[in-house]
Amino acid sequence: MSTETIILIGVGFYVVLMLGVGVYAAKRNESATDFIVAGRRMPFFLLTATIVATWFGSGTMMGSSGAAYDDGLLGVIADPFGSTMMFFLIGLFFARFYRRLRLLTFVELVEQRFGKVTGTVATITHLFSSIAWVGGMLIAFGLLMESLTGTPMLLGILGGAFVVVVYTTLGGMWAVALTDSIQVTIILIGLIVLFIVVLNDNGGWANIAPQLPENTFRILPLENTAERWLIYIRLWLIFGLVDIGSQSLLGRAMSAKSERAAQNSFYVAGFGYLVFGMIPVLLGIIGSVTLPGLSSSEAVVPELALKHLHPVGVAIFVGSILAAIMSTCDSALHGAASLVCRNLLPLVKKNPSDKLTLNVARYSIAIIAFIGIFIALNARDIYDLFILANAPALAITTVPVLLTVWWSGANRYGAWAAMSVGFITWVAFFFLSPELPNDLLGLGASLITIFVVSFATRKMDPPRPALDVDGNEVPFRDRLGILRK
């Protein structure tokens, strides 16, 4: 039996398993609350698994490994380092408060504090980011199937989209979480086995290290210039700050069975993500020595698997990559659909019923996937696509979203002005100084603006409180993730 046939059989088994989980999870969805935040009943271990799996996608398995292949650790500052920072920041500063509110999306808090306009802009920018992430996942799916089985990339993209859409539509957050728990197990087993085999076949690290370029493990900029440092800081923040305000992650905090579970799951997930996220990075670095001259550096991990594993091992490892891809793709789809049904639908239909909300969430998953397919067919670089996807949010909405929790003095005028100035700065520097990180400059301008304008207008527009799902005011205290109870 050929390697390609074995891989296809393994993929088929994996697909059937994921669809079966989706059918099982569908039984738990009796309302929009069940579909969006799993009825707020998710336990710590399942929550931790789904957080890790959500972020451990093709951006890590293929994008980060390819960036490390090309540039060493300096190529992976955004992910996994910036992403790890993000997990700890959510656990320390945001998880408890969002769980306490018992809302369904992070935009609902933005709307409470800063009004519908700010909420709609936040929804649109984060929808753009989520859809781009879906496109990146589908690129990885198609690239993987093409490089390992000869399946045309188009068929791989369409097949991957179909499977993820079906089980996410059926099961919602429960399906995403349950499949993620299976997927993260497969990911870790596949990565550990491949790393050990590759290292052993190449004579151990002592044989690899002397062949690496001098700056492979450097994590500070090579040039000590203002421009290089701005670009470097931007890499830390493009995931490290922007995705704090993402439905894919804050939705997990809101799904937890308790504030303590929400907080601790992000701490454990952050530690686990850094440890296991370094394995693809190290594989990329090893591949730069053992597989020089690859036409696509983002294919380094699949190429290492083909070279070093038995066909059955290759099939298992393909399953781990598919798990990584699907675990992020389903979360992006689910998060985007949650924003559509909770924050865009009311603009068209006032006070929509729970049934309509649930149906719109399910239908929008397919629509978002279709747009993601279009992006996948017109883009090729996974890692750069993810960074580009977050640029508008960094410049426009990151400051208002983060300050909903951490500055009670912010008001609507301050938020509107911050988004406007952030956008103008982002666009202006794109044309005036394209070599500078225009989205980071937009972030800085937005931060200054929200303080200045909020202070100047607080009498005519008093800051609004945060309200829980029952309409009760939630005080801005005990927000830090250090409480024991």
N, C-alpha and C positions, 0 to 999 in steps of 0.2 A: 504494500500500500504506500503511495507516495506521500511526501510531507504535506503537500497541498491538500490532499484528501483528508488526512488526519486532522489538519487544522480546521477544515470546513466542518468535519463531524463534531469537533470540540466546540466550534462557534455555534453550530446548530443546537447542541445540548445546552449551552449557556443561554441562548436566546429563549428556548422553551422554558428554562428555569425562571428567567426574569418575567416572562409573560405569566407564568403560573403564580408568581408572587403578586403580580398586579391584580389578577383575578381574585386571589385570596384577600388582598387588602381592600378591594372594592366593597367587601361586606361591612367594613368599618365606617364607611362614608355615608352618614345619614343626613349630614348638613354641610353648609359651606364652612363652618368652623372645623368640622372633622377633616374636610378636604384641604383646607389651607394650613391649619396649625394642629392637626391630629388630635383635636378635642382638648388640647393643652394637657395631655396625659403621658407624654413621652418620657420614659425613664432615663436615668443618667447614662447607662452604658450604650443604649441604642442612640441616644442623642449625641454622644461623643463619636460613635462610629459614623453617623451620618454627616457630622461636621467635617471630619477628616476626609471622608469620601467625596463630599461636595467640592472640596478644593483640590483633591488629589486627582486631577484629570489629565488630559493630554498636554495641558500647559506645563505640568510637572514631568510627566513620563516622557514626553517627546520634545516639548518646547524648551524646558530648562536643560534637559540633557544636550540638546542641540546647541543652546547658547553656551553651555559649559565646554562643549567640544570646540567651539569657535574662540571663546574669550576667557575660559577659566571662571573663577568665582566672580570676577567683575561682571561677567555676563548674566549672572543670576541674582543680582541684588534684589530686584523686584520680587522674584519668586525662586526659591522658597523663603529668603530672609525677610522681605517686606511682608509677605503673607503671614509668616509666623508672628511678627510683631502685631499684626492686625488681630489675630486670635487672642493674644494676651490683653490687648487694649479693649476688646469687646468684653472679655470676662471681667476686667477690672472696672471699667467705666460705664458699660451700657447694658449688660445682660440682665442684671437684677431689675433695673428700672423698667425695661421693656416687658419683662415677664409680669411685673407688678401691675402694669396698665391693662393687661389682658385684651389688647387690641389684636387685629388680624394682620395689619401691615404697618411698616414703619412710617409710611406716608400719612397714615391717619393721625399720627402725632404731629407731623409737619403741618397738616391742615388745621389742627386745633390751635397750634401756636401762631402760625403765620398766614392762614387763610388758604382758600382754594387755588389761587393763582400759583403760590409757591408750591403747594402740593402737586398741582398738575405738572409744573415744570420738573419737579423732582421725579415724578412718575415717568415722564417722557425720557429724561436723560438716563434713568436707570433701565428703562425698557430698551433703549438703544444699546446700552452696555450688555444686557442679558442676551439680546438677540445676536450680537456680535460673538458672545461666548458660545452660543449654540452653533453658530457658523464655524467657529474654530474647532469645536468638538467633532463636527461632522467632517471637516477637512481631515482631522486625525483618523477618523474611522475609515474614510475612503483611502487615505494614504496607506494605512496599515493593511487593509485587505488587498490593495493593489500590489504592495511590495512583497507580501508573504504568500498570497494565493494566486496572483495574476488576475483577480477579479477587477474589471474596469472600475475606475474611481467613482464614476457616476453611480454605478450599482451599489457600491459600498456606502456612499453617502445616503442614497435613498433607503437602503436596507436599514442602516443605523437609525435614521430618522423615524422610520416606521415602527421599529421595536420600542424605542424610547417613548414615542408619542402614545402608543397603545397602553403600556403599563402605567405611565404617568397619568393619563386620562382616566383610566379605570380606578386607580387607587389613591391618587392625590399624595398628600404628605406621608400617609402611612406606607404607601407603595414605595415612595422615594426612600424613606428611612429603612424599611425592611430590605429592599434591594441593596441599599448602600451598605448595610451591615454585612451582607454576603460579599459584596464587591470589594470592600476594604480588606476582607480576609484573603480573598484571591489575589488582590494587588500585593499585599505584603509577602505572601508566600512566594509568588512569582518573582518579585524583586530580590528577595533574600537569596533564593536559589540561584538566580542568574548572576548576582554579584559574586557569590562564593565560587561558582564554576568559572566565571571569567577571570577572577583574580588568581585562582589556582592554575588555570591553563596558561597564564602569562607569567608564571614564576613568582607570584606574590607581589605585594606593593613595593618591596625592596628592589625589584627588577624594573618596575614601572617608573618610580619616582625620578631616577636619574635622567630619564628621557624627556621629562616634562620641561616646558619653557620656564624661565626664571620667575615670571610673574603669575604663574598659574593660580596660586593661592592668595594673591594680593586682593584685599577687599577695599582699599582706598584708591581714589583716582590716581592715575599715572602722572597726570599733569596738574600742578598746583595753581590752577587759574580759576577765576570766578565762574567762568562759563562751565568748566568741567565739574566744579562743585555743585553748581545749580542742577546740572543734569543728573549728578549722583544723588542729590537729595530727592529729586523728582522720582527716581527709581525706587527709593524707599517708600515714598508716599503714594505712588500710583495704584498700588494694591493696599498698602499699609493704612491709608486713611480712607480712600474712596469706598472700599468694600466693607468698611465698618457700617456704612449706610446702605447695605444691600439686602433685599428681601430674602435672598437665598440663605443668608447667615442670621440676620435678626429674626427671620421667621423661625429658625431653630430655637432661639432664646424664648420666643413667644409660645413655642410648642412644648416647652419643658413642663414637667409636672410640678416643679417648685422653683423658686428663685435660686436656691442653693444648687439644684441640678443644672440650671441654666449657666450659672457662674462657673462651676467646677468643670463642666463639660468643655468649655472653651479653653481652660487652662490645660487640661489633659490633652485635648486635641492639638493645641499649639505645640506642646512638647513632642507629641507623636508625629506631627507633621514635619517638624524640623528634622527629627532623627531619620524618618523614612524618606523625607523629601531629598535628603542628601545622597541617597543611593543612586537615583537617576543622574544626579550631578556628577558623582564620582564615576559612574559608568560612561558618561559623556567624556570626561577627562581621560579615562583609560582608552576609550575609543579613538581619541585624537592621536594616540601613540600607535595603537594596534590596527586601526582602520583609517589611515590618513587618506585625504583626498576624496571623501564621500561627496557625491553631487548634491545631496541634501543632508546637512548635518542633523536635522530633526529625525532622520531615519536611523540614527546610530544605535539606539537601543534594540529595535527590531533586527538590525544587521548583526549585532552581537549575539542575539538569541539564535539566529539562523546558523551562525558560525560555531557556537559553543554548546548548544543543547541538542539532545536526541529529539527526533521528530515529535515524540509524545510530549517531551519537555517544552518544545516550541509551541505545541498546541495549548498546553497549560499556561505558558507565558502570554500567548496571544489573548487568552481569556483574561489574564490580569490587566493587560492594556485596554481591552474592551471594557472591563470593569471600571477602570479609571476614567475612560471617556464617557461611558454612560452615566456614571455617578455624578459627574459634573453637569452633563447635558440635561439630565432629568431635573436637577435642582434649578438650573437656569430657566428651563421651561416652566416649572412649577412656580418659581418666584415671579416671573414675568406675568403668568396667567393670574396670579393672586393680585397683582397691581391692576391689571385690566378689569377684573370683576369687582374689586373693592373701591378703586379710585378713579377709573375712567367710566365705568358703567353708570354711576350716579349722575354724571354730567349729561347723560342721554336720557336716563330713566330715573326719576326721583323715587327714592325709597323702594328700590327693587326688592322683590320677594327673595326669600332664601333659595327657593327652587331656581329662579331666574339667575341669581348670582352663581349658583353651582353649575348651571348649564353653560353660562358664559365662560366660566373658568375652564371648563372642559373643552369647549369649542375653540377658545383662543389658543390652547396648547397646539392644536394642529396648524392654526394660522401662523403662529410665531415660528413653528418648525419650518413651515414653507418659506418664510422669509430667510430663516437661517440657511436653508438649502441654497437659496439664491446667492447668499454671501459666500458660502462654501465653494460654489462653482466659479466664483470670481476673485478669490483670494487664495494664497498658498502658504504664507508664512504665519504659523500658528502663534508663536510668542509675540511677534510684533502686533498682530491683530488684537490680542488681548490687551496689550498696553494702549493701543489706539482706542479701543473700546471704552476705556476708563477716562480718557482725556477730557471729554466734555463735563463729566461729573466732577472731576477734580477742580476744574475752573469755576463751574457754575453753582453746583448744589452742595458740595461737601461741607462748606462752612455752615449754611443754615441747618442742614441735617444734623450735624454734630452738636450744634449749639441748642437744638431743641431740648436736649437733656442737661447741658452743662452751662447755660447762662439764662437764668430766669428773666433777665432784663432785656433780652432780644425781643423786637416787635416786628410787625408786618412790614412797616416801611424800611426797617433795617434789612430784613430778608430780601425784599424786592430790590433794594438798591445794591445789596451784595451780589445777587445773581446777575443784575444788569452790568455792574462794573466788572465782575469776573468774566462775563461773556465778552464785553468790549475789549478788555485787556488781552484775553486769549486770542481773539481775532486780530487785533492790532499788531501784536508781536509776531503773529504768524506771517504777516506780510512785511513788517518793518525789520525784524531780526529773527528769521526762521532758524538760526543756529541755536537760539536760546529756548529753554523749555517754557513755551508760552502758557501751557496749562498751569504750571507751577506759579508763574507770575500772576496769572489770573486768580489762583488760590490766595496769594498774599494780598492782592488788591481787594478781594472779596472779604477777607478777614478784617482788614482795616476799616472797610466801608461799613460793615454791619455794626461795629462798635460806635463809630462816629455818628451814623444816622440814627441808630436806636437811642443813643443818649440825647441827640438833638430833637427827637420827635416823641419822646416817651410820654409827654403830657397830652399831646393831641391823639396819640395812639398807645394807650397803656398796654404793657405786655400781657399776653393771655396765659392762663394757667394750663397745666397738663391735666387731662381728664381720663379716668379709666373707662372701661367699656360700659359702666353703669352711669356715667356722667358725673362721677364724684371727683373732686379735685385731689390730685396726688401731689403731696409736698415734695419739693426738690431737696430731699435729704436721704441719708442712708443709701446712697447710690453706688458707693464703692463695693466691689466684689471681694470684701474681706470679712463680711459678717458670717457667723457660724450657723445661725438659724435660717 
